[in-house]
Amino acid sequence: MDILIVAATKFEIEPLLTATGAIETRVDFWEASIGSNSVHFVVTGVGMVATTFSLTKILTRNKYDLVVNLGIAGAINRELALTQAVVVATDSFYELGVEDGEQFIPWHKMNIASNDDNLFLEGQLWNDTGVAKEFNLEQVSGITVNRVHGNDASIEQLKKSSQAAIETMEGAAVFYVCKSLNVAFVAIRSISNYVELRNRENWKLNEAIKSLNEVVLQWLNNKS
């Protein structure tokens, strides 16, 4: 199996790069072999724009059986534990739409025809790839944002307007590109912090990355 592992930063996949003995063959791109599997790693940069560009460029030049998106996430749902790894089953572009006075209208409710309407269901990007079940992790819904929430008013509005459990800055971009190009994918995130007033002392960044990489390394070894 040819697998592409996608992350926004090298920091988020550093343990995997070390454990697999991955070799950097070009800037922000590594290659490794695990059993019969060929595993490539790419660091796209932070945010949905960088992720969309980088991933589209790679997937139009190379064929992969599976894309695995890895990274940390902020938990909106406090029932999720810090450092817990989860599968993202559905994601969306949270801020996409228009303001009409005090009201915000999501793009999918604006009756605007689009060539990619078939990718979405009520504004949501769903992942029905069977690989997700192989991880045996809780499946959650996510939102993808340009601005991570850290203000009481915006957090309260977020909780009123969305049922999402986590937020990231890249997730929906991976969903969108892979669904557009008909490439199987799975998104695994680990909770580094809760969505609250920004307080890095409460974060479990290193622990979340360790947890995330352990889960994926075990899965890779089981696939070999």
N, C-alpha and C positions, 0 to 999 in steps of 0.2 A: 504494500500500500504506500502511495505517495502522499505524505501529510505536510501541510503548511501550517506552522504555528505563528500566529499574529499577535503582537503586543505593541502598545503605544511606546513603551520605554524598555530599554535593556534591563533595567533594574528589576522589572516584573518577571523576567524569565531567566535571570542570571543563574539561579540554582539549576535549572534545566540544562542550560548551556554547559555548565560545568559537569553535571552528572552524565550527560550523553557524550561528552568529549567533542562537542560541536566545533567545527572549524569555520572561521570567518573567511568566506571566499570573495566577498566584496563588502563595501560599507553597509553596515546594518543588516547583513544577511549571512546566515550560518547554515552549514550542512552537517548532518549526522546520519548514521545507520544504526537502527535498533532492531536486531534480528533481521527479519525479511523486509522491514519497513524503512523507507527513505524519508527522513524527517528534515524539513527545512524550517528555518526560523527567520522572521523578518520583523524589524522594529520600524514602525510607520511614522512615529512622531505623535504628539498629543493632539486630540481633537478629531472631529468627524471629517473635516476637509482633507487633512493630511492622510488620514486613514483611507478615505475613499480613493484618493489619487494613487497612493502607494499600492493598495490592494488591487485596484483595477489594472494597473500597469503590470503587476506580476501575473494575475490570472488570465490576462489576454496574451501573455507570452508563454506561459507554462501550464501544463495540465496537472491538476491534483485531484486525488480521490476525496480528500477531506480537508477543510480549513478549520482550525481550532483557534478561536479567539480567547486570549487569556488576559487577565488584569485584575486590579483591585476595583472595589466599588464602595460607594457610600450607601448605607442602609436607611431607607425611609421607614421601613417596617422594623420596629424595635423588637419584634419577636425573633428576628434573625440575630445570631450571636456574632460578636466580633471574631474574626479569623475563620468564620464558617465559609466553606466553598459551596457554591450553588450553580445550577444550570440556568441560563437565561432562556426561557421558553418563548417569550415575546418581548419586543422592544419597539420604541417609537421615537420620533423626533418631537420632543415635548414642546419646543418653542415655535414650531412652524405654524403660522397663521396670521391673523390680523387683529388689531385692537379696534373696537367700535365703542368709543367712550369708555365706560367702566367694564365693558364686556370683552372677553377674548374669544374669538371664533377660530377653532382649529381648522387647518387647511382642508381636511376631509369633509367638513361640513359647509364648505363654500361653493359647492356645486361647480367645481372647475374640473373639466375633463382633462385627463392626463394619460400618457402612454403607459405609465407604470401603475395604473389603478389596480391591475390584477395582482400586484405584489402585496397589497394591503387589504386588511379587513377592518373596517371602521377605524382607519388610521393606524392600525397595529401591524407590525411585521411579525409573522409567526414562523417558528422553526419546527417542522414536523420530522426532522431527520431522526431516524431510529437510534443513531449513535448516542444520543443524549442519555438513553436508558442505561448504557454501559457504565456510566459514572456512578449510578446509584446515589444521586444527590437530590436535594430538594430543588424543585423547579419553580422559578419565580418570574415575575414580569419586571421589565426595566424601562427606564426612559433615558434618552440621550440628550445631553444639554451642552450648550456652549459656556454657560456660566454655572458653576457648581453652587448649589444653594447654601447660604450661610447667614441668612437674615430672617429674623422671626416672622416678619410679614410675608415674605416670599415663600417660606417653608409652610406656613399655614395655608397659603393659597394653593401650594402644590398638593398638600394633603386633601384639600377640598376638591381639586380638579382631576386628580389622578389616583388610580388604585395601585400604581407601581410600587414594588417593594424595594427597588434599588435605583440608583442613578449612576451613569458613567458618562464619559465624554466621547466614546467611540462606538459603543455597542450597535446602535441602529445602522451605522454606516457599514459595518461588516455584514449585518443582515441584508441590507439593501443591495450591496455589491454582489454577494453570493447568490441571492435569489434572482437578481437580474441576469447573472451569467450561468444560472442553473448549476451551481457548485454546492455539493453537500457541505454543511458546516455545523459546528456546535460552539456555543459560547459558555465559558466557565469563568466565574468571577469569585473573588474572596473578599469578605467584608473587612475593610480596614478601619472604618469609622461610621458613626451615625450622622445622618444629615441634621445638623444643628449649628449653632453659632460656632464659627471656626475656632477650634481649640486642639492644636496638634498634640498636646500632652495626653489627650484621651485616645489618640489614634494607636492602632496596633498594626502599623505598616509592615514592619519586618516579619512579624508573626503571620500576618495575612498572606504575604508573599511565600513564606515557607510552607504554609498549609496548602496554598494553591499549587505550588510546584510539586509537592509530594503527591497530591491527588493525580496530577497529570502524568508524573513519572511512573506511578504504579500502573496507570491505564496503558501507557506506552509499552511497559514491560509485559503486561498481559496480552497485548496485541502482537508481540514479537513471536 
